Amino acid sequence: MVDLGMGLILEAAEGAWLEWLVLGLLAWFVLCHGVARFGGWTKLSGPYSLLGGFSGRRLFLQTILLERGVRYGNTMTLGVSHQGLYLAPLFVLRPGHPPLLIPWEEISVEDKKGFFGHTLEMRFSRVPGVTLTLGYATGKQLAEWAGEYWPGQRWEWSL
């Protein structure tokens, strides 16, 4: 113990590190679940949770935007297979965020041009209240990999 005139405070804090660690982990768990509920991930996970593994092409450290402005910046793995679109956050964000696999036939895609650039908005037939927004370059890569499975119209891809 170091006594810098605050001996009582340091002595009381020395044994409390485990409690602070548990409290911090609990707060992180609650925060992750709250973000999942607020942004719509919880709604998506109902019908689209992936129970097994994913086999397909993947893009790592991507950014998506969900409902109410919830942005997952450079934390998502997006994937494509013949079965559908795969979404999974980094491991540290997994509380409340199970990996998803959304079948292609349940996805609609809309091309959006706005003040801040070009994006793609995805909507889902079993969860109509949730919109997922992708950057245009990310969407282009996923569409190229998906080929004939990509939902909706084909665009002339240009950035």
Secondary structure, DSSP 8 states (H G I E B T S, - for coil): ---SS-HHHHHHHHTTHHHHHHHHHHHHHHHHHHHHHHHTHHHHHHHHB--S---SEEEEEEEEE-GGG-EEEEEEEEEE-SSEEEEEE-GGG-TT---EEEEGGGEEEEEEEETTEEEEEEEETTEEEEEEEEEHHHHHHHHHHHGGGS-S-------
